[in-house]
Amino acid sequence: MSIEDKIRDFIQQHLFMADHPLGDDASFLAEGIVDSTGVFELVAFVEAEFGIKVQMYEIVVKNFDSVAQLANFVRSKISGKKQYANRERWESPTDVPNEAGFSANPGRQKNPFPNSAT
């Protein structure tokens, strides 16, 4: 079953009871398919179903306004998760050190001078 199919099935079973099919590009907001409470149900669903973590700043219309947009968002999160799976253990992409060895998260900085005393 595709990501779109799983999302559509969840919406039709839990959020939007209609006798017509839900198209991939139908706007959740404009068509009244999902309300504000429903968005948080969608967040919980995609986190559980696809094993991703959705940050509060990612809960925006661009990511959550249609089946197609939400599926693309899920795909990007899954591919980002795979991208960092083979690196040292980082908590988020902002923890990846820059060329000088410094992370955006100061609590997890690497020593840029590994041969010097710390």
C-alpha positions, -999 to +999 in steps of 0.1 A: +000+000+000+014+034-009+020+063+015-009+081-002-032+051+002-024+048+039-030+085+046-062+085+026-075+054+044-067+070+078-085+102+069-115+085+055-118+061+085-111+086+113-115+122+102-136+127+071-168+107+065-179+113+029-194+092+002-171+105-025-134+096-028-107+118-014-084+131-042-047+135-036-048+172-042-080+181-023-072+208+002-079+197+038-086+232+049-105+246+019-128+216+017-132+212+055-117+177+054-095+182+085-099+207+113-072+218+138-078+188+160-076+165+130-042+179+121-028+167+154-044+133+148-027+132+114+006+141+131+002+112+156-007+089+127+022+096+105+047+094+134+033+060+144+027+046+109+060+058+093+083+060+123+091+096+119+092+126+143+073+157+133+085+189+148+061+217+157+076+240+131+068+214+104+031+215+111+023+240+084-001+241+054+027+234+030+031+199+046-004+191+059-030+204+034-035+175+011-028+138+007-001+145-019+016+172+003+015+151+034+029+120+015+057+142+001+065+154+036+066+119+049+089+108+021+113+137+028+114+128+065+120+091+057+148+099+032+163+123+057+162+096+084+180+072+061+206+098+051+217+102+087+214+065+097+250+058+086+266+087+104+277+090+140+248+092+163+232+127+160+199+137+174+189+160+145+204+174+113+213+206+132+237+184+153+258+175+123+291+194+126+302+219+101+337+218+084+353+232+116+338+204+137+312+227+154+276+217+158+246+241+159+239+223+192+267+235+215+262+206+240+273+181+214+303+199+198+333+179+187+368+191+195+381+207+162+416+202+175+417+165+184+454+164+191+453+192+217+446+188+254+411+196+264 
